[in-house]
Amino acid sequence: MMVSLTAAVCLLSVMPTGTSAENLAERLGYPSDARLLIIHADDVGMCHSVNEATMKALEAGIVTSGSIMVPCPWFPEIAAYCREHPQLDLGIHVTLTSEWKYYRWRPASPMDQVPGLVDEEGYLWRSVEDVVKHASPEEVEREIRAQIRRAIDFGIKPTHIDTHMGTVYASPHFFKAYCKVAEEFGIPPMILSPNSDIARRRAGEPVIASIFGMLRSLNLRFPMLDDLVTGVATTEIERRREEYKEVIRNLKPGVTQVILHLGLDRPEMRAITSSWLARYNDFLIFTDEEMRRFIEEQGVKLIGWKEIKALGHPGR
């Protein structure tokens, strides 16, 4: 389930920048007009069907990166896969919500240490709004740290962090915790450039201005994505494929990330979410060699978060 991830990610767009107009592609050593693309699988570890789809997609080589939901029941499976394939480009999908009706999970921290993150049923809250209402910034910071530590303890080498359902972007204080823990571990957080179209559309919103002021005072600096695509509208596979192609045709210079939600058509996946078909179609589209050829024909280069992590940042 995604609740306005586009809107949530926009909160990141207020990260302070230097005076240079250099895009992320240039920082990575490419020409200023290079069009670089991260094809990113979210929700890895959520369930077995998602893990199966993600493993196959990463092996096919069109999907270049993904992020793992550490609190979820099938996290150990993807952790074992990471240990067997240390070259993988996988980060942490910081998970502070548990949105499905019957398939749910608890925090990575002991529950008595993060009581504000837990609902009356003993699981993470279903909605972002409830997390903002009940959880303290200290609890959020503790849980982010616990998820990263658990991943590392299981043998994962995270290349980046982002967030499930945009929760850390719903509060300036949560976002501050997100940046603090990312810096602590030397892992780049997903941050969107203020020059992106999304950021410019939402630049006047009070919460964004609040985060901007907070981040200026912190003087934290991380590599920033030049643009972000959080999905396409259509489920039917041929129309969905064409919408993704249109996105790729129209990529601007710099680094763009396209977010996918992968899954296989399994009884498990159908039982968990009504979006199973969109997830399955994402899997079919982005394991098809025809899509790889199309990307190459457009002059777009696929990259991952490993390259971005290698840049480091001035804060360390």
BALOBA-1460 file (C-alpha; in Angstrom, 3 decimals):
// residues 316
<rec num="1" residu="m" x="0.000" y="0.000" z="0.000"/>
<rec num="2" residu="m" x="1.304" y="3.450" z="-0.905"/>
<rec num="3" residu="v" x="-0.273" y="6.551" z="0.562"/>
<rec num="4" residu="s" x="0.776" y="9.605" z="-1.403"/>
<rec num="5" residu="l" x="4.439" y="8.682" z="-1.526"/>
<rec num="6" residu="t" x="4.950" y="11.401" z="-4.120"/>
<rec num="7" residu="a" x="3.653" y="13.976" z="-1.659"/>
<rec num="8" residu="a" x="5.684" y="12.557" z="1.169"/>
<rec num="9" residu="v" x="8.939" y="12.437" z="-0.739"/>
<rec num="10" residu="c" x="8.521" y="16.089" z="-1.596"/>
<rec num="11" residu="l" x="9.357" y="16.894" z="1.992"/>
<rec num="12" residu="l" x="12.882" y="15.830" z="1.170"/>
<rec num="13" residu="s" x="13.147" y="18.400" z="-1.542"/>
<rec num="14" residu="v" x="14.106" y="21.118" z="0.874"/>
<rec num="15" residu="m" x="17.569" y="19.757" z="1.612"/>
<rec num="16" residu="p" x="20.041" y="22.666" z="1.429"/>
<rec num="17" residu="t" x="22.427" y="22.672" z="-1.448"/>
<rec num="18" residu="g" x="25.591" y="24.472" z="-2.383"/>
<rec num="19" residu="t" x="25.869" y="27.134" z="-5.003"/>
<rec num="20" residu="s" x="26.679" y="24.655" z="-7.782"/>
<rec num="21" residu="a" x="23.962" y="23.668" z="-10.236"/>
<rec num="22" residu="e" x="25.798" y="20.393" z="-10.835"/>
<rec num="23" residu="n" x="23.402" y="17.476" z="-11.134"/>
<rec num="24" residu="l" x="23.981" y="14.078" z="-9.574"/>
<rec num="25" residu="a" x="25.056" y="12.569" z="-12.895"/>
<rec num="26" residu="e" x="27.968" y="15.023" z="-13.023"/>
<rec num="27" residu="r" x="28.929" y="14.192" z="-9.446"/>
<rec num="28" residu="l" x="29.044" y="10.540" z="-10.510"/>
<rec num="29" residu="g" x="31.460" y="11.388" z="-13.320"/>
<rec num="30" residu="y" x="29.040" y="11.470" z="-16.253"/>
<rec num="31" residu="p" x="28.400" y="14.347" z="-18.688"/>
<rec num="32" residu="s" x="25.873" y="16.935" z="-17.553"/>
<rec num="33" residu="d" x="23.393" y="15.755" z="-20.191"/>
<rec num="34" residu="a" x="23.617" y="12.060" z="-19.219"/>
<rec num="35" residu="r" x="20.321" y="10.423" z="-18.318"/>
<rec num="36" residu="l" x="20.843" y="7.879" z="-15.547"/>
<rec num="37" residu="l" x="18.081" y="5.657" z="-14.189"/>
<rec num="38" residu="i" x="17.686" y="3.671" z="-10.973"/>
<rec num="39" residu="i" x="14.907" y="1.094" z="-11.298"/>
<rec num="40" residu="h" x="14.083" y="0.420" z="-7.667"/>
<rec num="41" residu="a" x="12.028" y="-2.361" z="-6.072"/>
<rec num="42" residu="d" x="10.285" y="-1.323" z="-2.854"/>
<rec num="43" residu="d" x="8.831" y="-3.611" z="-0.149"/>
<rec num="44" residu="v" x="11.488" y="-6.334" z="-0.393"/>
<rec num="45" residu="g" x="11.057" y="-8.802" z="2.474"/>
<rec num="46" residu="m" x="7.354" y="-8.093" z="2.879"/>
<rec num="47" residu="c" x="6.323" y="-11.624" z="1.869"/>
<rec num="48" residu="h" x="7.641" y="-14.637" z="-0.028"/>
<rec num="49" residu="s" x="5.986" y="-13.637" z="-3.330"/>
<rec num="50" residu="v" x="7.641" y="-10.215" z="-3.235"/>
<rec num="51" residu="n" x="10.996" y="-11.806" z="-2.432"/>
<rec num="52" residu="e" x="10.702" y="-14.295" z="-5.296"/>
<rec num="53" residu="a" x="9.829" y="-11.536" z="-7.746"/>
<rec num="54" residu="t" x="12.607" y="-9.251" z="-6.535"/>
<rec num="55" residu="m" x="15.275" y="-11.953" z="-6.682"/>
<rec num="56" residu="k" x="14.312" y="-12.844" z="-10.242"/>
<rec num="57" residu="a" x="14.151" y="-9.186" z="-11.288"/>
<rec num="58" residu="l" x="17.564" y="-8.373" z="-9.814"/>
<rec num="59" residu="e" x="19.040" y="-11.393" z="-11.563"/>
<rec num="60" residu="a" x="17.484" y="-10.260" z="-14.853"/>
<rec num="61" residu="g" x="19.427" y="-7.018" z="-14.443"/>
<rec num="62" residu="i" x="16.867" y="-4.367" z="-15.361"/>
<rec num="63" residu="v" x="15.859" y="-3.704" z="-11.770"/>
<rec num="64" residu="t" x="19.067" y="-2.288" z="-10.320"/>
<rec num="65" residu="s" x="18.269" y="-1.665" z="-6.669"/>
<rec num="66" residu="g" x="15.696" y="-2.219" z="-3.948"/>
<rec num="67" residu="s" x="14.958" y="-1.692" z="-0.272"/>
<rec num="68" residu="i" x="14.120" y="-4.180" z="2.469"/>
<rec num="69" residu="m" x="11.349" y="-4.084" z="5.091"/>
<rec num="70" residu="v" x="13.247" y="-5.383" z="8.122"/>
<rec num="71" residu="p" x="10.271" y="-5.909" z="10.497"/>
<rec num="72" residu="c" x="8.378" y="-8.132" z="8.053"/>
<rec num="73" residu="p" x="7.959" y="-11.913" z="8.458"/>
<rec num="74" residu="w" x="9.918" y="-12.810" z="5.305"/>
<rec num="75" residu="f" x="12.905" y="-10.593" z="6.085"/>
<rec num="76" residu="p" x="15.124" y="-13.600" z="7.012"/>
<rec num="77" residu="e" x="14.666" y="-15.060" z="3.525"/>
<rec num="78" residu="i" x="15.904" y="-11.955" z="1.746"/>
<rec num="79" residu="a" x="18.699" y="-11.554" z="4.312"/>
<rec num="80" residu="a" x="19.932" y="-15.066" z="3.476"/>
<rec num="81" residu="y" x="19.804" y="-14.179" z="-0.221"/>
<rec num="82" residu="c" x="21.868" y="-11.047" z="0.471"/>
<rec num="83" residu="r" x="24.498" y="-13.084" z="2.281"/>
<rec num="84" residu="e" x="24.702" y="-15.430" z="-0.706"/>
<rec num="85" residu="h" x="24.849" y="-12.501" z="-3.160"/>
<rec num="86" residu="p" x="26.925" y="-9.763" z="-1.479"/>
<rec num="87" residu="q" x="27.120" y="-7.786" z="-4.720"/>
<rec num="88" residu="l" x="23.425" y="-6.868" z="-4.460"/>
<rec num="89" residu="d" x="22.378" y="-3.219" z="-4.309"/>
<rec num="90" residu="l" x="19.787" y="-3.262" z="-1.520"/>
<rec num="91" residu="g" x="18.982" y="-0.702" z="1.146"/>
<rec num="92" residu="i" x="16.608" y="-0.421" z="4.094"/>
<rec num="93" residu="h" x="12.955" y="0.494" z="3.531"/>
<rec num="94" residu="v" x="12.444" y="2.068" z="6.969"/>
<rec num="95" residu="t" x="9.117" y="0.600" z="8.060"/>
<rec num="96" residu="l" x="7.031" y="2.403" z="10.683"/>
<rec num="97" residu="t" x="3.588" y="1.239" z="9.521"/>
<rec num="98" residu="s" x="1.837" y="-2.099" z="9.014"/>
<rec num="99" residu="e" x="-1.040" y="-1.351" z="6.679"/>
<rec num="100" residu="w" x="-2.630" y="-4.637" z="5.572"/>
<rec num="101" residu="k" x="-5.829" y="-6.005" z="7.104"/>
<rec num="102" residu="y" x="-4.606" y="-9.425" z="8.227"/>
<rec num="103" residu="y" x="-0.907" y="-9.597" z="7.317"/>
<rec num="104" residu="r" x="0.926" y="-7.446" z="9.854"/>
<rec num="105" residu="w" x="4.239" y="-6.953" z="11.655"/>
<rec num="106" residu="r" x="5.737" y="-5.457" z="14.792"/>
<rec num="107" residu="p" x="8.687" y="-3.092" z="15.314"/>
<rec num="108" residu="a" x="12.271" y="-4.321" z="15.335"/>
<rec num="109" residu="s" x="12.759" y="-2.639" z="18.719"/>
<rec num="110" residu="p" x="11.380" y="-4.151" z="21.943"/>
<rec num="111" residu="m" x="7.808" y="-2.887" z="22.093"/>
<rec num="112" residu="d" x="8.216" y="-1.421" z="25.571"/>
<rec num="113" residu="q" x="10.897" y="0.880" z="24.122"/>
<rec num="114" residu="v" x="8.670" y="2.213" z="21.317"/>
<rec num="115" residu="p" x="5.106" y="2.120" z="22.726"/>
<rec num="116" residu="g" x="4.017" y="5.054" z="20.573"/>
<rec num="117" residu="l" x="4.719" y="3.056" z="17.399"/>
<rec num="118" residu="v" x="2.403" y="0.206" z="18.396"/>
<rec num="119" residu="d" x="-1.389" y="0.061" z="18.034"/>
<rec num="120" residu="e" x="-3.927" y="-1.597" z="20.317"/>
<rec num="121" residu="e" x="-3.403" y="-4.932" z="18.519"/>
<rec num="122" residu="g" x="0.344" y="-4.900" z="19.182"/>
<rec num="123" residu="y" x="1.408" y="-4.105" z="15.608"/>
<rec num="124" residu="l" x="2.818" y="-1.005" z="13.945"/>
<rec num="125" residu="w" x="0.104" y="1.525" z="13.139"/>
<rec num="126" residu="r" x="-1.734" y="1.100" z="9.835"/>
<rec num="127" residu="s" x="-1.601" y="4.766" z="8.827"/>
<rec num="128" residu="v" x="1.046" y="7.461" z="8.635"/>
<rec num="129" residu="e" x="-1.338" y="9.819" z="10.411"/>
<rec num="130" residu="d" x="-1.489" y="7.534" z="13.447"/>
<rec num="131" residu="v" x="2.293" y="7.298" z="13.612"/>
<rec num="132" residu="v" x="2.553" y="11.096" z="13.600"/>
<rec num="133" residu="k" x="-0.178" y="11.328" z="16.245"/>
<rec num="134" residu="h" x="1.198" y="8.720" z="18.663"/>
<rec num="135" residu="a" x="4.960" y="8.247" z="18.148"/>
<rec num="136" residu="s" x="7.708" y="10.488" z="19.474"/>
<rec num="137" residu="p" x="10.764" y="11.486" z="17.420"/>
<rec num="138" residu="e" x="12.900" y="9.566" z="19.922"/>
<rec num="139" residu="e" x="10.916" y="6.379" z="19.279"/>
<rec num="140" residu="v" x="11.194" y="6.856" z="15.529"/>
<rec num="141" residu="e" x="14.949" y="7.387" z="15.797"/>
<rec num="142" residu="r" x="15.294" y="4.289" z="17.984"/>
<rec num="143" residu="e" x="13.313" y="2.153" z="15.539"/>
<rec num="144" residu="i" x="15.195" y="3.365" z="12.456"/>
<rec num="145" residu="r" x="18.454" y="2.532" z="14.194"/>
<rec num="146" residu="a" x="17.136" y="-0.889" z="15.279"/>
<rec num="147" residu="q" x="16.096" y="-1.779" z="11.730"/>
<rec num="148" residu="i" x="19.470" y="-0.847" z="10.255"/>
<rec num="149" residu="r" x="21.346" y="-2.683" z="12.992"/>
<rec num="150" residu="r" x="19.213" y="-5.792" z="12.538"/>
<rec num="151" residu="a" x="19.868" y="-5.769" z="8.799"/>
<rec num="152" residu="i" x="23.610" y="-5.449" z="9.362"/>
<rec num="153" residu="d" x="23.516" y="-8.191" z="12.017"/>
<rec num="154" residu="f" x="21.877" y="-10.464" z="9.420"/>
<rec num="155" residu="g" x="24.749" y="-9.855" z="7.000"/>
<rec num="156" residu="i" x="23.197" y="-7.163" z="4.808"/>
<rec num="157" residu="k" x="25.357" y="-4.254" z="3.643"/>
<rec num="158" residu="p" x="22.802" y="-1.474" z="3.049"/>
<rec num="159" residu="t" x="23.503" y="0.844" z="0.136"/>
<rec num="160" residu="h" x="20.865" y="3.431" z="1.138"/>
<rec num="161" residu="i" x="17.741" y="4.009" z="3.206"/>
<rec num="162" residu="d" x="14.286" y="5.182" z="2.255"/>
<rec num="163" residu="t" x="10.899" y="4.837" z="3.940"/>
<rec num="164" residu="h" x="7.723" y="2.798" z="3.624"/>
<rec num="165" residu="m" x="4.625" y="4.918" z="2.919"/>
<rec num="166" residu="g" x="6.677" y="8.101" z="3.310"/>
<rec num="167" residu="t" x="6.295" y="8.081" z="7.094"/>
<rec num="168" residu="v" x="9.596" y="9.735" z="8.000"/>
<rec num="169" residu="y" x="8.701" y="12.646" z="5.712"/>
<rec num="170" residu="a" x="5.419" y="13.358" z="7.495"/>
<rec num="171" residu="s" x="7.089" y="15.266" z="10.340"/>
<rec num="172" residu="p" x="10.167" y="17.506" z="10.395"/>
<rec num="173" residu="h" x="11.223" y="15.773" z="13.611"/>
<rec num="174" residu="f" x="10.921" y="12.309" z="12.062"/>
<rec num="175" residu="f" x="12.896" y="13.503" z="9.073"/>
<rec num="176" residu="k" x="15.608" y="14.892" z="11.334"/>
<rec num="177" residu="a" x="15.865" y="11.464" z="12.997"/>
<rec num="178" residu="y" x="16.055" y="9.791" z="9.578"/>
<rec num="179" residu="c" x="18.957" y="12.011" z="8.497"/>
<rec num="180" residu="k" x="20.709" y="11.651" z="11.845"/>
<rec num="181" residu="v" x="20.693" y="7.846" z="11.749"/>
<rec num="182" residu="a" x="21.672" y="7.777" z="8.066"/>
<rec num="183" residu="e" x="24.688" y="9.944" z="8.845"/>
<rec num="184" residu="e" x="25.530" y="7.794" z="11.866"/>
<rec num="185" residu="f" x="25.771" y="4.671" z="9.692"/>
<rec num="186" residu="g" x="27.267" y="6.407" z="6.644"/>
<rec num="187" residu="i" x="24.319" y="5.326" z="4.488"/>
<rec num="188" residu="p" x="22.770" y="7.834" z="2.041"/>
<rec num="189" residu="p" x="19.079" y="8.533" z="2.616"/>
<rec num="190" residu="m" x="16.844" y="8.948" z="-0.392"/>
<rec num="191" residu="i" x="16.584" y="12.705" z="-0.869"/>
<rec num="192" residu="l" x="15.040" y="14.585" z="-3.767"/>
<rec num="193" residu="s" x="16.662" y="17.671" z="-5.292"/>
<rec num="194" residu="p" x="14.941" y="21.039" z="-4.816"/>
<rec num="195" residu="n" x="15.361" y="21.498" z="-8.571"/>
<rec num="196" residu="s" x="13.034" y="18.575" z="-9.348"/>
<rec num="197" residu="d" x="9.588" y="19.211" z="-10.790"/>
<rec num="198" residu="i" x="7.901" y="17.686" z="-7.730"/>
<rec num="199" residu="a" x="9.807" y="19.925" z="-5.337"/>
<rec num="200" residu="r" x="9.042" y="23.086" z="-7.256"/>
<rec num="201" residu="r" x="5.321" y="22.303" z="-7.328"/>
<rec num="202" residu="r" x="5.206" y="21.996" z="-3.535"/>
<rec num="203" residu="a" x="7.809" y="24.557" z="-2.513"/>
<rec num="204" residu="g" x="5.308" y="26.899" z="-0.840"/>
<rec num="205" residu="e" x="3.840" y="24.412" z="1.625"/>
<rec num="206" residu="p" x="4.398" y="25.324" z="5.302"/>
<rec num="207" residu="v" x="5.642" y="21.902" z="6.396"/>
<rec num="208" residu="i" x="8.280" y="21.971" z="3.657"/>
<rec num="209" residu="a" x="9.395" y="25.428" z="4.719"/>
<rec num="210" residu="s" x="9.659" y="24.132" z="8.279"/>
<rec num="211" residu="i" x="11.881" y="21.238" z="7.260"/>
<rec num="212" residu="f" x="13.962" y="23.565" z="5.091"/>
<rec num="213" residu="g" x="14.735" y="25.776" z="8.068"/>
<rec num="214" residu="m" x="15.531" y="22.796" z="10.249"/>
<rec num="215" residu="l" x="17.888" y="21.284" z="7.696"/>
<rec num="216" residu="r" x="19.695" y="24.554" z="7.119"/>
<rec num="217" residu="s" x="20.442" y="24.701" z="10.826"/>
<rec num="218" residu="l" x="21.693" y="21.098" z="10.789"/>
<rec num="219" residu="n" x="23.823" y="21.725" z="7.682"/>
<rec num="220" residu="l" x="23.514" y="18.074" z="6.643"/>
<rec num="221" residu="r" x="24.361" y="17.350" z="3.020"/>
<rec num="222" residu="f" x="23.760" y="14.155" z="1.097"/>
<rec num="223" residu="p" x="23.648" y="13.268" z="-2.613"/>
<rec num="224" residu="m" x="20.180" y="14.049" z="-3.984"/>
<rec num="225" residu="l" x="18.145" y="12.433" z="-6.731"/>
<rec num="226" residu="d" x="17.399" y="14.768" z="-9.616"/>
<rec num="227" residu="d" x="13.914" y="13.309" z="-10.069"/>
<rec num="228" residu="l" x="11.627" y="10.566" z="-8.802"/>
<rec num="229" residu="v" x="8.763" y="8.586" z="-10.356"/>
<rec num="230" residu="t" x="6.637" y="6.779" z="-7.792"/>
<rec num="231" residu="g" x="4.626" y="4.671" z="-10.227"/>
<rec num="232" residu="v" x="2.144" y="4.816" z="-13.078"/>
<rec num="233" residu="a" x="-1.633" y="4.923" z="-12.995"/>
<rec num="234" residu="t" x="-2.755" y="1.991" z="-15.141"/>
<rec num="235" residu="t" x="-2.850" y="-1.665" z="-14.109"/>
<rec num="236" residu="e" x="-3.495" y="-3.370" z="-17.477"/>
<rec num="237" residu="i" x="-0.126" y="-4.638" z="-18.628"/>
<rec num="238" residu="e" x="0.230" y="-3.160" z="-22.125"/>
<rec num="239" residu="r" x="-0.971" y="0.275" z="-21.086"/>
<rec num="240" residu="r" x="1.197" y="0.066" z="-17.969"/>
<rec num="241" residu="r" x="4.226" y="-0.869" z="-20.087"/>
<rec num="242" residu="e" x="3.605" y="2.087" z="-22.380"/>
<rec num="243" residu="e" x="3.272" y="4.480" z="-19.433"/>
<rec num="244" residu="y" x="6.651" y="3.356" z="-18.122"/>
<rec num="245" residu="k" x="8.132" y="3.789" z="-21.598"/>
<rec num="246" residu="e" x="6.753" y="7.308" z="-21.742"/>
<rec num="247" residu="v" x="8.430" y="8.070" z="-18.417"/>
<rec num="248" residu="i" x="11.744" y="6.757" z="-19.753"/>
<rec num="249" residu="r" x="11.456" y="8.656" z="-23.059"/>
<rec num="250" residu="n" x="10.964" y="11.901" z="-21.148"/>
<rec num="251" residu="l" x="13.734" y="11.512" z="-18.574"/>
<rec num="252" residu="k" x="15.677" y="14.702" z="-17.988"/>
<rec num="253" residu="p" x="19.461" y="14.833" z="-17.520"/>
<rec num="254" residu="g" x="20.625" y="13.646" z="-14.124"/>
<rec num="255" residu="v" x="19.654" y="10.691" z="-11.961"/>
<rec num="256" residu="t" x="16.012" y="9.623" z="-11.843"/>
<rec num="257" residu="q" x="14.624" y="6.822" z="-9.698"/>
<rec num="258" residu="v" x="11.554" y="4.857" z="-10.779"/>
<rec num="259" residu="i" x="9.889" y="3.002" z="-7.914"/>
<rec num="260" residu="l" x="8.356" y="-0.417" z="-8.576"/>
<rec num="261" residu="h" x="6.365" y="-2.755" z="-6.354"/>
<rec num="262" residu="l" x="7.058" y="-6.299" z="-7.505"/>
<rec num="263" residu="g" x="5.201" y="-9.522" z="-6.787"/>
<rec num="264" residu="l" x="4.303" y="-12.850" z="-8.328"/>
<rec num="265" residu="d" x="0.777" y="-14.078" z="-8.969"/>
<rec num="266" residu="r" x="0.497" y="-16.339" z="-5.946"/>
<rec num="267" residu="p" x="-2.385" y="-17.045" z="-3.522"/>
<rec num="268" residu="e" x="-0.277" y="-15.378" z="-0.822"/>
<rec num="269" residu="m" x="0.011" y="-12.145" z="-2.821"/>
<rec num="270" residu="r" x="-3.691" y="-12.114" z="-3.707"/>
<rec num="271" residu="a" x="-4.632" y="-12.616" z="-0.069"/>
<rec num="272" residu="i" x="-2.473" y="-9.749" z="1.158"/>
<rec num="273" residu="t" x="-3.308" y="-6.955" z="-1.280"/>
<rec num="274" residu="s" x="-5.759" y="-5.966" z="-3.978"/>
<rec num="275" residu="s" x="-2.807" y="-4.427" z="-5.861"/>
<rec num="276" residu="w" x="-1.369" y="-7.882" z="-6.619"/>
<rec num="277" residu="l" x="-1.960" y="-7.549" z="-10.371"/>
<rec num="278" residu="a" x="-0.120" y="-4.225" z="-10.659"/>
<rec num="279" residu="r" x="2.782" y="-5.779" z="-8.754"/>
<rec num="280" residu="y" x="2.805" y="-8.837" z="-10.989"/>
<rec num="281" residu="n" x="2.682" y="-6.691" z="-14.120"/>
<rec num="282" residu="d" x="5.614" y="-4.605" z="-12.851"/>
<rec num="283" residu="f" x="7.512" y="-7.874" z="-12.494"/>
<rec num="284" residu="l" x="6.625" y="-8.993" z="-16.025"/>
<rec num="285" residu="i" x="7.479" y="-5.629" z="-17.587"/>
<rec num="286" residu="f" x="10.834" y="-5.221" z="-15.859"/>
<rec num="287" residu="t" x="12.087" y="-8.753" z="-16.443"/>
<rec num="288" residu="d" x="11.355" y="-8.552" z="-20.171"/>
<rec num="289" residu="e" x="14.395" y="-8.131" z="-22.434"/>
<rec num="290" residu="e" x="12.292" y="-5.904" z="-24.666"/>
<rec num="291" residu="m" x="12.265" y="-3.290" z="-21.889"/>
<rec num="292" residu="r" x="16.039" y="-3.519" z="-21.543"/>
<rec num="293" residu="r" x="16.441" y="-2.939" z="-25.286"/>
<rec num="294" residu="f" x="14.062" y="-0.001" z="-25.136"/>
<rec num="295" residu="i" x="16.043" y="1.625" z="-22.315"/>
<rec num="296" residu="e" x="19.282" y="1.195" z="-24.262"/>
<rec num="297" residu="e" x="17.700" y="2.619" z="-27.432"/>
<rec num="298" residu="q" x="16.723" y="5.738" z="-25.484"/>
<rec num="299" residu="g" x="20.348" y="6.315" z="-24.512"/>
<rec num="300" residu="v" x="19.541" y="5.860" z="-20.820"/>
<rec num="301" residu="k" x="22.097" y="4.229" z="-18.529"/>
<rec num="302" residu="l" x="20.996" y="2.040" z="-15.619"/>
<rec num="303" residu="i" x="22.769" y="2.606" z="-12.300"/>
<rec num="304" residu="g" x="22.142" y="1.774" z="-8.640"/>
<rec num="305" residu="w" x="22.586" y="3.203" z="-5.176"/>
<rec num="306" residu="k" x="26.034" y="1.664" z="-4.790"/>
<rec num="307" residu="e" x="27.416" y="4.354" z="-7.079"/>
<rec num="308" residu="i" x="25.727" y="7.075" z="-5.042"/>
<rec num="309" residu="k" x="26.926" y="5.652" z="-1.736"/>
<rec num="310" residu="a" x="30.487" y="5.642" z="-3.080"/>
<rec num="311" residu="l" x="30.328" y="9.445" z="-3.322"/>
<rec num="312" residu="g" x="30.055" y="9.783" z="0.434"/>
<rec num="313" residu="h" x="28.999" y="13.225" z="1.667"/>
<rec num="314" residu="p" x="30.709" y="16.224" z="3.226"/>
<rec num="315" residu="g" x="29.116" y="15.523" z="6.600"/>
<rec num="316" residu="r" x="31.400" y="12.543" z="7.230"/>
